[in-house]
Amino acid sequence: MNIKKIEAKNNKRKKRICAYVRVSTTNGSQLDSLENQKVYFEKLYADREDVDFLGVFCDKGISGSKYDRPDFQTMLDACRKGQIDVIHTKSISRFARNLINVLEISRELKTLGIDIFFEEQNIHTLSNEGEVVLTVLASLAEEELQSMSGNQRWSFRRKFQKGELLINTKRFLGYNLNEKGELIINQAEAQIVRTIFYSYLEGMGTHRIAKKLNEDKVPTVTGKKWYDSTIRNILKNEKYKGSLLLQKYFHDGVNGPKKLNQGQLEQYYIEDNHEGIVSKEIWEKVQVKMKSRSRIQGTNKTYKFTRMLKCQYCGSTLKRQVSYKKKIVWCCSKYIKEGKNSCKGMRVPERDIEDWKLSSPVIVLERIEDGEKHYGYTGQKAKANSHISNSEKNQSSRLLSSVYRPRRTAIKL
């Protein structure tokens, strides 16, 4: 009897390994650290024939407490598609600083048979003791983040107490920062700021100023369109008279939402900190006028059709206005703010719709018959059920004659 040995076939597939690295900021030293981490992993697996190294996923300038990191998500998607067997990272804090995120991700990947190797802690999540040790160490990483965040907030407050600036001039029209970190006037942008202040004092409202700047193709500091809220923020900003209010906003907790400081934290007001673009007298006059207009207009005043009428052409809310003939009309708010390029606009006299009884918002329908305008409405979801006002049934609208006229809206501001 002859016995022949048949060697077993080695069909074992190479492990597919990727590395993950991250730094929290984009300053020079941290970017160098990021590059060093990438080089480390590339050299580590360069000569390994027993593994298939897929490369390095890296995120820069993003906190480890945030889940929505671009390369991090790309890596997880590849794991879910069965393209990765092992994730190699230097430490738990590089992978994530949120305990819940660390545990949820490690458990999800464990069910897929994917291992996470934390080199500094020497933890493999697929091992029996992996999750127990990981829970303890991830908790410590989260506490470390909270401590670092608290230290950073304390550092900022110390700078505020000393009057040191923390300003992003890329989003601040009219000023640049010199090499000493001091505010200096950008003359080209400052002219736009002066135009806004003087136009407001001459009687133009914030809507009209924004509309005029857009028509003249004057860019905002971020290159976007002007809105009335943008104008109001500029008019209220104390920096344009040379003063500075520090700690206007604060973050509630680690990576929490940015909130307006309404007395929760102390603030620091510095007068004559830098050269103003407008005089203190001009700035104060603008504040007085804004408060006066606010009292006249009534900040919370509502009317019968407030927030109930929608434009047939763009869906925007119709806003109550008083025409130059003292007649009440409801106009498309988008047309008022952005002009005819954004919407052809509607101008509905209240006398023609005063009999309407509405319990929810409706779309106003406008049509012309025999040169005269008529109005009805339809619900946003049930356009078949429309309503025609009694004024249309019983009398002809006196808004337009049979002669075509281009749309022009005169609004008293």
PyMOL commands that set and color helices and strands:
alter all, ss='L'
color gray80, all
select helices_A, chain A and resi 28-46+70-80+92-95+99-111+130-161+169-171+187-201+206-215+228-236+238-241+280-297+333-338+350-352+390-394
alter helices_A, ss='H'
color red, helices_A
select strands_A, chain A and resi 15-23+51-60+86-89+115-118+123-124+175-177+183-185+244-246+249-251+258-260+268-270+309-310+318-322+328-332+347-349+362-369+372-379+386-388
alter strands_A, ss='S'
color yellow, strands_A
deselect
rebuild
show_as cartoon
